[in-house]
C-alpha cells in the first residue's frame, strides 16, 4: 500500500515531509511512500535513502496565504492537488499534508467527494489529556456553521475512529458547551444534544472547555468556529507554559540544579503537550483517507502521521466508518 505525501506543504517543507517519509519506511517494511513536489529539492534531501520511496513531480505549491478555492482551481499542478489526485485514482490509499487546511479540504471534496451519508466532512484534532490516551475533537475549523444533524454525524465518525484506531470499546462522546446542563447553549447545541441522547452512541452530555483536557471524554463534538478557538488556545497555552518553565529553570544556578532534578518529569510534560507526538489527524467524512499535520510539523510528526495513515488503510477503518454511517442512517 502506498501513502502519498504533499512534500511541499507546511512550514518545514520539504525537509520535514521527506525525512519523515524516510523514517516511516525504515520503521515499516511493508510501507511505500510517494513524495509529491519539486523533484530536485526532494531528491537532494533523500540522497540514497530511496527504498520504497517514489518521487512524483509537481511544479506548483499552494501557500498558507492562498485562497483555498482559487488555489485549488488555478494551481492544478500543485503538490497538494496532485497528492489528492493520486489518492482519487487509486495510486495511493491515503494522503498526508501539512499545508493550507482550507485548500486541503477543498481539494478533497472536489476530487474525492463526501462519504455516503455525510453532509459535511470535519477536520479533527487529537488533544493531550492529563489522564488517558487523549481526546479526539471535531470539528476544528472545516465547518463554521453546522447543522445539528452534522454534529451527530461528527460524533458517529469520531466514535468509530476511536474504536478502530485506539481500541476504545465504547468511546465516550460529549458536546462542547458553556455548561453541563442540557438546556444550556445556543439552539444548535441544544438540538444536537437531544439527537445524541437518543442515538446509539455513548453520549455523556455536555462538556465545558475547562474540562476538555481532563480525560472525561474520548470524542468532543463542536462547531468549527468554537473548535478552532479551543484548539489554538490549547496549543498556545502549552507552548507558553513550556517556554515560561524554561526561562524560570535557567534563571540562576539554583534553578538549574532544580531543573536537573526535575528533568525526567519535565520531559514527560513536554512529551504530553507536544503536538508532534500525535502526528496528524484525519479529515473525517471524505470518501478516502486524508490526514492533516500541523503546519509547523517536523519530521517526527510526519513519521507518526504516515504510520497512522498506513494502519488506518491496512485495517479497513474507512470502510467500517462508512458501514456504520450508512447503518445509522438506515436505522434512523
Secondary structure, DSSP 4 states (H G I P E B T S, - for coil): -EEEEETT-STTTTHHHHHHHHHHHHH-TT-EEEEEE-HHHHHHHHTT--TTEEEEE--B---TTS-HHHHHHH-TTBHHHHHHHHHHTTS-SEEEE-S-HHHHHHHHHHHT-BPTT-SS-EEEEEEP-SSSS-EEEE-SSS-SS--HHHHHHHHHHHHHHHHHHH--TT-EEEEE-SSSSTT-S-HHHHHHHHHHHTSSSEEEEEE-GGGTTTTS-SEEE--HHHHHHHHHHHHHHHHHHHHHHHHHHTSSHHHHHHHHHTHHHHHHHHHHH-GGGG-EEEEETBSSEEEEE-TT--HHHHHHHHHHHHHHHHTTHHHHHHHHHHHHHHH-
